[in-house]
Amino acid sequence: MIQFRVRDLLAAKERQDGRRIPLREVAEVTGISPQVLSSLTSPDRDVVTNTAFVDALCRYFHCTPNELMILATSPEGTSCHVDTLYPNRRR
């Protein structure tokens, strides 16, 4: 499963800027809804997103996709089919 590091990157940006940055502000700057941003900050949620969101977040945080996302380890033999990886995704 891919996990987003939005929470970590936001904390780093807050330290760098010396202020708290609400998700609402990130939403306004990136055009990504607060609901989507909230789900991207939750490590327990399976999130299906698109490359436009990845692009916007990378530009906002001045990072690469490799810094924004990590591939969490999964048990050996786990299917790579999208329906198995994300059973609750919207189609």
C-alpha positions as CSV (number, residue, x, y, z in Angstrom):
1,M,0.0,0.0,0.0
2,I,1.2,3.5,-0.7
3,Q,1.2,5.9,2.2
4,F,1.3,9.6,1.9
5,R,3.7,11.6,4.1
6,V,1.6,14.8,4.1
7,R,1.5,15.0,7.9
8,D,5.3,14.8,8.1
9,L,5.9,17.3,5.3
10,L,3.4,19.7,6.8
11,A,5.1,19.5,10.2
12,A,8.5,20.3,8.5
13,K,7.0,23.2,6.6
14,E,5.4,24.5,9.8
15,R,8.8,24.4,11.5
16,Q,10.5,26.1,8.5
17,D,7.9,28.8,8.4
18,G,7.6,29.2,12.1
19,R,3.8,28.9,12.2
20,R,1.0,26.5,12.2
21,I,-0.5,25.8,8.8
22,P,-4.1,24.6,8.7
23,L,-5.2,22.0,6.1
24,R,-7.7,24.6,5.0
25,E,-4.8,26.8,3.8
26,V,-3.1,23.9,2.0
27,A,-6.5,23.2,0.4
28,E,-6.8,26.8,-0.8
29,V,-3.3,26.9,-2.3
30,T,-3.4,23.4,-3.9
31,G,-7.0,23.2,-5.0
32,I,-7.4,19.9,-3.2
33,S,-10.4,19.6,-0.9
34,P,-9.9,19.6,2.8
35,Q,-11.6,16.2,3.0
36,V,-9.1,14.6,0.6
37,L,-6.2,16.2,2.4
38,S,-7.5,14.9,5.7
39,S,-7.7,11.4,4.3
40,L,-4.2,11.7,2.9
41,T,-2.9,12.6,6.5
42,S,-4.5,9.5,8.0
43,P,-2.1,6.5,7.9
44,D,-5.0,4.1,8.5
45,R,-6.9,5.1,5.4
46,D,-6.7,3.5,1.9
47,V,-6.7,6.5,-0.4
48,V,-7.1,6.4,-4.2
49,T,-5.9,9.7,-5.7
50,N,-4.7,11.0,-9.0
51,T,-1.5,12.4,-10.4
52,A,-2.8,16.0,-10.4
53,F,-3.0,15.8,-6.5
54,V,0.5,14.3,-6.3
55,D,1.8,17.1,-8.6
56,A,0.1,19.9,-6.6
57,L,1.3,18.5,-3.3
58,C,4.9,18.1,-4.6
59,R,4.9,21.7,-5.8
60,Y,3.5,23.0,-2.5
61,F,6.0,21.1,-0.3
62,H,8.8,21.5,-2.9
63,C,9.5,17.8,-2.8
64,T,9.6,14.8,-5.2
65,P,6.9,12.1,-5.3
66,N,9.4,9.8,-3.5
67,E,9.4,12.2,-0.6
68,L,5.6,12.6,-0.6
69,M,4.8,8.9,-0.8
70,I,6.2,5.6,0.6
71,L,5.5,2.0,-0.4
72,A,4.5,0.3,2.8
73,T,5.6,-3.3,3.1
74,S,2.9,-6.0,2.6
75,P,2.9,-9.7,3.3
76,E,4.6,-12.0,0.8
77,G,2.2,-13.3,-1.8
78,T,-0.2,-10.3,-1.5
79,S,-2.0,-9.7,-4.8
80,C,-1.1,-6.6,-6.8
81,H,-4.6,-6.3,-8.2
82,V,-6.0,-2.8,-7.5
83,D,-9.3,-4.3,-6.2
84,T,-7.4,-6.4,-3.7
85,L,-5.2,-3.5,-2.6
86,Y,-8.0,-1.0,-2.3
87,P,-11.3,-2.9,-1.7
88,N,-13.2,0.2,-0.6
89,R,-12.2,2.5,-3.5
90,R,-14.8,4.4,-5.5
91,R,-15.0,3.6,-9.2
